[in-house]
Amino acid sequence: MFEMDQKNLRTGGEIVVDALLKNSVDTVYCVPGESYLPVLDALRDQDGIHTYVARHEGAAANMADAYGKLTGRPGICFVTRGPGATHASIGVHTASQDSTPMILFIGQVDARFSEREAFQEVDYRRMFGGMAKWVTEIDDMERIPEIIARAFSVATSGRPGPVVIGLPENVLFGSAEVLDAAAAKASHAAPAANDMASLQALLAAAQRPLVVVGGTGWDAQACADLQQFVQAHDLPIAASFRRQDLFDNRLDHYVGQIGLGISPQLAERVQSADLIIAIGTRMSEVTSASYTLFNSPMPQQALVHIHADVNELGRVYQARLAINAGMRNIAAALAQLPATASANWQQWRQQARQDYLAHSTPALAGSAPNGVDLAQVMAHLNQTLPDDAVISNGAGNYTVWVHRYYRYRRPATELAPTSGAMGYGLPAAIAAKLLTPQRTVVCFAGDGCFMMYPQELATAMQYGAAIIVIVVNNGMLGTIRMHQEREYPGRVSNTGLVNPDFVALAQSFGAHGEVVHRTEDFAAAFERATQAGRAAVIELRTDPLQITPSSRL
């Protein structure tokens, strides 16, 4: 566990950074603060770690979450105490609800001053206790390697999630001879043989089966194994909320997403299924349509619930068969499952696919309201973007067009918060482009969503992240406006937005910027943004009456 050759006199900051290197950390996102200066100083000497400075702690934490989603390894974020911690809490909440591995390091007051309400003092255990998988504070320099190793294990084992570590100033500024710990290893459950036999029996008896895939812990091989299972058994498969990239949407077995903007036909199909095989998903409020598609605690369908966290099984739903397994392990086991002989559900699967194609194919151009038709924008991106392009977004009704019409093709190409956090898309896109500069990265943001972190365009420009940001401008907070129209007809209030000149704003950062008023002008504008060689903002003027793809106010 401990390596004797690394025992030498080091500052606490150096010990922290060495522990990150032991765990193969190559990227750190931060907003610098005086409370963790020794860490910043130690990072200066490490060429193996790229340190990216964001302009807001919330953005830095969102970048770390995006890194965790893209790589399956913990995204690392450092922020200062007090305000830095409270700003960064949005990323912890997102990582928690999205099951993303992340470690947030926060500077802390000198331990000698604790519980005196010292300058910017916050009790992190109380603040993050119900949000993170584990919250701790290092009070002994000798335990730095131990605690950081445990943090990596906790963040990646079972259901992934965020860990928060407080770093008191006296621990970081002090010096000691400390033994390094070896790299942490994640632990994942595997399905038992009798579990797979029971699943096979339930599948053989089914007439209308449906696979629902979601969660995290997937990699390319696990997704390939899942595809092999689905195709061998000729099963329809749907994605849970904002997990559409786990299965190639172009394949005949994909039948749509179960989340905001679900097609009525798919919702009816979920309810009429006689077997649901839920893999990785919690079937949370959004995916379950407020627990109506899958009744709680007893679903009307026979339910096979497969999840990495044993505590999730039976928490909301009582499954016919509950299997505790990591996604790589269950996918490998499913790929080896003998093909089901029955073809009872072939027509069921084919009709589900036809329903999906009808729902996800935009109507012919010319039938849209005033302004840019977002459905045609998505159709163009479907035709032109490479298969490995990354699409990010935050929250708002504009995302319904993205989720309905864009067809994801590869894993780790969808960066979207299941927590419904506004502002997520821009920092996430920057993290994706910095991680994989060769990939096309497109961020969708509403006018309200974009204004959460517009200053991060400076971060994109500073580090050469040539992302393309599509700002959907309808002059209002569309989602809240929609709810107001439904709940308080004729009493709309406080949802109109007075926006800046988005093109001028982009150009003030040195980014490319232009505005599009007509659908037919989008393709050329997108091509110019692609060729700009730097961050670009395309503002789309859209009809405020068009709040969702299928309704007008």
Buried (B, 14 or more C-beta within 10 A) or exposed (E): EEEEEBEEEBBBBBBBBBBBBBBEBBBBBBBBBEBBBBBBBBBEEBEEBBBBBBBBBBBBBBBBBBBBBBBBBBBBBBBBBBBBBBBBBBBBBBBBBBBBBBBBBBBBBBBEBBEEEBEBBBBBBEBBEEBBBBBBBBBEBEBBBBBBBBBBBBBBBBBBBBBBBBBBBBBBBBBBEBBBBEEBEBEBBBBEEEBBEBBBEBBBBBEBBBBBBBBBBBBEEBBEBBBBBBBBBBBBBBBBBBBBBBBBBEBBBBBBBBBBBBBEBBBEBBBEBBBBBBBBBBBBEBBBBEBEBBBBEEBEBBBBBBBBBBEBBEBBBBBBBBBBBBBBBBBBBBBEBEEBEBEBBEEBBBBBBEBBEEBBBBEEEEEBEEBBBBBBBBBBBBEEBEEBBBBBBBBBBBBBBBBBBBBBBBBBBBBBBBBBBBBBBBBBBBBBBBBBEEBBBBBBBBBBBBBBBBBBBBBBBBBEBBBBBBBBBBBBBBBBBBEBBEEEEEEBEEBEBEBEEBBEBBBEBBBBBBBBEEBEBBBEBBEEBBEBEBBBBBBBBBBBEBBBBEEEE
